[in-house]
Amino acid sequence: MGQGLSLTVTLIVLAASLAGAAGLVWLEKRPVTPGRIRFFPTTPLIFIALIVAVVMIVHLLTLMGADPTGGRRPF
């Protein structure tokens, strides 16, 4: 325990968040039925899924050896 996210888990979470965002965009684009209220807030969930995807992309880059401090190294 305590090893953090592995590469496999990172890729699974990234794929799930992108698939979830795509599914929510599909739900958002469906035509509106007059008189019917949508009880599922898709727009905030799309943003949450995209934020998770961006965090997973940054984590993936860190796992691949990118420097999270921006490349500045102390002397």
Order of alpha helices (4+ residues) and beta strands (2+ residues): alpha-alpha
